[in-house]
Amino acid sequence: MGGLSNYELPNGIPTHDTIARVFSRLKPEQFQKCFLSWIQSISCFNPGEVIAIDGKTLRHSYDGGADKKAIHMVSAWASSQKLVLGQVKVDKKSNEITAIPALLKVLELNGSIVTIDVMGCQRSIVKSIIEQGGDYAITLKNNQLSLYARVEALFKQAIRQGFSGFTHTAYSTQKENNHGRSEIRHHLMLRVLPYLVC
């Protein structure tokens, strides 16, 4: 098939309605497969590529009169490539916890680092990333009470002991002025101990 420059448009450029009809006839799953195949053909991922998984609500997709809820999508973003690798619509009767695994299944994660916010802190999600050869950095909050308590206790113990017996790294940012306030961020990382892994 030739490029777009080879196509003749004897009736002029298609209208908005014609383009909308074409897109409405596309099968989303098939289109996603073609899109992912194209993305993989043009991208060149390096080891350690960061793939950010995040959910966003589409603006103006809510229609109160028709009792239509806003559309929520979960997307995968390749940071260094600046590419959207894929998207999955969150089912209106579900949430991101079910949409994230569906998105992970269609991605090539080998050698990548997947980042997800607190919603993705689930054993099944972490297992899926590891099985596909990826690594992960996932936010942990009170949604995982037992794990959160153990991690918090571990950090407190390490600080109390002056990090004796712990492998750790620490990093602080330079002073930054953001949103009308001065910030210095302090980062402390402990090596995960086998007993802490779920």
Buried (B, 14 or more C-beta within 10 A) or exposed (E): EEEEEEEEEEEEEEEEEEEEEEEEEEEEEEEBEEBBEEBEEEBEBEEEBBBBBBBEEEEEEEEEEEEEEEBBBBBBBBEEBEBEBBBBEBEEEEBBBBBBBBBBEBBBBEEBBBBBBEBBBBEEBBEBBEEBEBEBEBEEEEEBEEBBEBBEEBBEEBEEEEBEEBEEEEEEEEEEEEEEEEEEEEEEEBEEEEEEEE
